Amino acid sequence: MRVMALDVSKGKSYVVIYEEELCVAEWEIKHNQEGFNQLKSQLCKETTEVVFEATGVYSKQIESFFKTERISYCILNPLLAKKQTDGLRGNKTDKVDAHKLAQSHYRFDREKKNHQTSIYSEIHEVSILYDEVHANLIKQRVQLHAVLQQCFPEIETLYSSNLSKYALNIIERFPHPAYIKELSKTRIKNIILASTKKNISKEEALLKADQLIHLADVSYPAVDKDHFLVTKVQYRIKQIQQLFDTKERLSKKMIEQSKKLNEFSVLVSIPGIGPLTAALIISELGDIRRFSTSNQLNAYVGIDIRTHQSGTMRKKDRINKRGNARARKILFFTIRNMLKTQKTAPNHIVDYYYKLKKQPYSKRDKVAVIACMNKLLKVTHYLVNKNELYDYAKSPHS
């Protein structure tokens, strides 16, 4: 067997080629046209198995090259690579690591990475930015709360936790109670009507105006209306509005791209999974068809069971958690959403949750949710591979 191993680093890779466990060539390449042409010339000679470690953004060029050339490769998680080569490693250098990867390749049956179409990686990148924007949005909302507590804390009670665009427009216009006291009720009502695209009546707007006037009367702000913190409130709101708009655009883009894939319609057919959730699931699971069994999909997500036993001691079984953490998070909240919307349509995954919660062997909530995540992955894997929509009548109810 001929093996090519690469130790990938920033802008370059150290390459070794082994034939029947003997090194026959080694050299360093740069991640440019010349370097990849050298790789191509070596790979065209005869069948070669390729292996390298995932090194974040630095290994993306290498992956792209192999995908373009339609060459199968094994890409190892750094933890797995370390575990498989630990007994072989002495000094750690690029040269040594490349040799150890090649040598260990003869000892392990490594799974080759199946190529996915570029649309999956594009949806994944949009999803990552979506998560980043969402995290920034939460941060900005916390910071807005901190400054509002000094400028006009009572106005937050008017909108509770639902900080909509409409609420943001009102707070931006009235960041301090003094701004309300300067205006008549009719003027405040007109501002409220102009601040929302919803068709609210004049009576509703007048009621909101009365509430704002009352809040302004009882409020005792820590700063006056000319303080810089008031400007800071308006700045925070503009940031939040921009993030809302960006998040909405990214959400639409993810859904539009996901709709091109057959599995999108399969996922949205399952009660409790909407278009955005389906797009997020696709963004993390990628092409589900590349997993030959649902157990492989479970391992990829990281909810396969890890057992620890030594002698008479046996620890409690736990999920592995070595897989895709973002996928676990998305699936966890998907099950939660199924439980919230269970009255809209029958769902055998929800039935399974309540079966697990029944006495006398009642499971804890989190354990039951993870079991449901496992069942959802099995159902998804089956339906996507069969290209069938969800049908409660055909689902296993036991």
N, C-alpha and C positions, 0 to 999 in steps of 0.2 A: 504494500500500500504506500502511495506517495502522499506526503502531508506537507502542507505549507502553513506555517504559524507566523503570526505577526504580533509584535508588541507595539501597540499603537500609543503615540504620544502627540503632543501639540505640533501639527504641521509635518510630522514624519513618522515612519514606522521602521522597526528592525525586522527583517524577513529572514526566515530560515526554511530550508526544504530538506525533508528527510525521506529517504527511500529504504524501506524495510529496517527502520530504527537506526539508520546511519545518516548523519548529516552530509549532504552532497553540495550544498550551496548556502551562503548567507551574505547578506548585504543590507544596506540602509537605503530607503527611498524617501523622497519628499512627496508630499501630497499634491502633486501637480501632474500635468500631462505626461511629462517624461517619466516620472516615477510610476504612474499607473500603466504606461505602455510597457515598462519592464516587467511588471506583474503579469500583464496580459500575455507577453511572449512566453513566460514560464508556464502559464496555465494552459496554453494551447498545445503544449507538447504531448501531454497525456492526461488521463483522469487524475485529478489532484483534489484531495480533501483539504479544505481551508478552515482554519480556526483562529480566533482572536478574542480578546476580552472587550466588553463594552466599556468605553471610556468617555461617556457623556457625549458632548458635541464633537470631540476630536475623532471619534470613530464613525461619525455620520458620513464623512466623505468616502471612507472605505466601504461602508455598507452601500452607498449610492453606486459606487463603481461596480461592485459585484452584482447588484440588482440590474444595472444597465446591461452588463455583459451576460446576464442570466446564469450566473455561477452560484451554485449552492454553497452555503457556508455555515459554520457553527459559531455563534456568538455567545460567549459565556458571561454570566453574571460574575463580577469580580469576587464575590464571596465563594461561589462555586468553584471558580478557577483556583482560588487560594487553597480551598479544601482538597481539590484533586491533585495539586502540585506541591502541597506542603512537605511531603516526605522527600521531594526532589530538590527543594530550594536550599541553596546555601546563601551566597551573596545575592543581593537583589540589584540587578542591572537590566537594562533593556535587552542586552544580548542573552543573559541567563534566562530571563523570563520567556523570551521567544523559544529558546531551546527546550525549556521545561514544558511549555504548552504543547510543542510537537511531540516530545517523548511521552507525555501522559496521554496523548491522543490514541496511542496504541493500546492503552489499558482500559479506556472507557468507551462506551457506546453512546456517543454524543449525538443529540438530535439536531438535524440540519434545520436552519431557519427557512420557513416557507415564504416566498415572496408575496407581498400584498400589493394591490394596485395603489398608486400614489394618493388616491382620494382618501384612503384611511389615515395616512400620515398627515394629510392636510387638515382633516377634521380634528385629529389629535392636537395639532398645533393651535387651531382655533380654540379648542377646549382648554388648553393650558392658559392661553391669554384670557379667556372667559373667567377662569378660576382666579387669575391674578387681579383682574378688574373687580371681581366680587369681593376679594379680600381687602382691596383698597377701599371699596365702598363701605365695608363694615368699619374699617379704621377711621374713615372720614366722618361717619355717622357718630362714632364714639367721641371724636374730637369736637364735632358740632354740639353734642350734648354738653360737653364740658364748658364751652363758652356760653351756651344759652343759659346755663345755670346761674351765670353772673349777670346776663343782660336781660333776660325775660323768661325765667324758668316755667312760669305758668302756661305759656303758649304751647308747650309740649303736651299738656294734658288735653288740649283740644283735639289732638289727632292720635293720641295713644301711641302704639308701636308702629302704626301704619304710616310711614313717612313716604307718602306718595309725591308725585310731581306737583300736584295741586297744593298739598301741605307745604312743600318747599317754597312754592311761589308766594304763599301767604306769609311764611316766616321771613323770607327775603324782603318782602315789602314792609313787614312790621317786626324788625329785630329787637325793638325796644318799646316798652309801653308808651313812651312819650310820642312815638309816631302815630299811635292810635288816638291819643288825646287831642292831637292837633286837627283831626278830621271829624266831619259830621257823620252821622249814622248812614245817610244816603250815599256819601262818598265812599265809605268803607264797604257798603253793599255792592257798589259798582265795581270796586277793586276785586272783590271776591268773585263776582260774576265773570270778570275779565281774566281771572287767574286759573280758570278751569275750562277744559274743552267739553266737559260733561254738561248736559242740559239740565242744570238745577234751576228751580223756580226762584222768583224774586222773594217769595216768602221764606224759602230755605236760606237764601243769602242774607236776608234781614235777621233771621234767627242766629246765624253765624256771626253777624255784625254785633248783635246784642251780647253774645258770648265773649267776643274779643274785647268789647268795651268793658264788660264786667271784670275780665282778667286783668286788663290794664289798670282798673281802679284799685284792685286788691294787691297788685304786684308791688314789691319793694326791691328793685334791682340793686345790685352791688356797685354798678357804675352808671354814669349819666349817658345821655344819648350821643354825646360827641366823643365818647371814649373809643380808643382804637379797637377794643374787643367787639364793638358793634360792627365795625368794618370787617373784622375777622369772621363774624357770623355769616355775613353776606359772601365772603370769599369761600368759606366752607360749603355753603349752599351751591355756589356756582360749580365747585369741584364735584360735588355729589351729583348735580344735574348732568354734567359732562360724563361722569361714570355711568349713570343710568342709561344715557343715550348710547354710549359705547357698548355696554352690556346687552342692550336690546339689539343693536346691529350684529354683534357676534352671535347672539342666540339665533337670529334669523338666518345668518350665514351657515351656522352649523346644521340647522334644520333643512335648509335648501340643499346643502350638499348631501346630507344623509338620506333625503328623499330619493336620490338617484340609486340607492342601494336596496335590494329586495328585502333585506332584513329589517329595514325601517318599518315597512308596513306590517311585518310579523310582530315586531315589538309593540307598536301602538295598538295592535289588536288585543294585547293582554290588558285586562282592566287594571287601572291604577298607573299605567305608563302613558304619559303624554308625549307630544312631539319633542320637547326639549329633553326630557329624561331619556327618550329613545336615542336621541343624538348623542347625549353624554355617555350612554352605555356603549354605543358604537365607537365613540372616540377612544375609549379605554380598552375595549375587548378586541377591536379591529375586526378582521375577517374571521368570524367564528368557525368557518369551514376548515380552517387550517388545523383545528384540534380534532383529532380522530375520535376522541371520546370526551364525554362531559367531565370525567375525572381529570383529564389533562387541563381542561378549562378551569376547574376548581383549583388545581395546583397553581395555575397562572395567576389567578386572583389572590390565592393565599388562604383559602378556607378549607383546605384538606386537613385531615386530623393528624396531629403529631402525638405519638405514643412514647412514653418514657418508662421503661421497666428495668430494674436491676435486682436480681435475686428475688427476695420476697417483697421488695419495695416496688410499688407501682404508683406513679404520679397520675394526677387527673389528666385525661385527654384534653388537648387544647388545639385550636387551629394554628396552622403553621406560621402565618403572617409574614412569609418570605416573598409573597407575590406582589401584585400591583395594589398598593395602598389606596390610590385614587379610585380604582375600580371597586374596592371593598366599600369605600365611603359612599359612592354613587349607589351601589346595590343596597346598602343598609338603608339609605333614605328612600329608595324605591319601595322597599318593603313597608317602611313607615307610611308612605303615601298610600299604598294599597290598603293598609289598615284604616286610614283616615277616610278613604273614599269607598269603603266596602259596600255601602248601600246602593251605589250607582249601578253595579253589575256583579253577578256572582263570580267568584274567583276561588279555585281550589287551593291556591297557595295560602289565601286568607283562612280557608277552612282548616288547612294543615296547621297553621299557627294556633288556632283555638283548640285543636285536637291535642297539641303538645302542652297547652296550658291546663288541660283538664286533670283533675285528680284521678287516681291517687299518685301518679308519677308526674306531677306538674313540673314543667321546665321553667327556669327563670326567663324573663322577657328577652334578654340579650341572646341567650342560648337558642330560644325559639326563633328569633329573627334571623340568626345566622343559619339555622336549619332551613328556613324559608329561602334564604339567599341561595343555598345549595340547590334547593328544588327549582328555583327560578332559572338558575343556570342550566339545569338538566332540561327543563321545558324549552328554554331558548335554543339550546344546542339542537334538540330534536326538531323543533319547528323550522329553524333556519335551514337545516340540512334537508328537510323534507319540503321546504318552501310552502308551508301550510300556515294559515292563520289560526289564532287561538280559538278553541271551541270548548266551552265549559262542559257541554254534553258529552264530549269525547274524552275529557280529562279524567285521570284517576282520582276518585273521591275518597278512597280508603286511606 
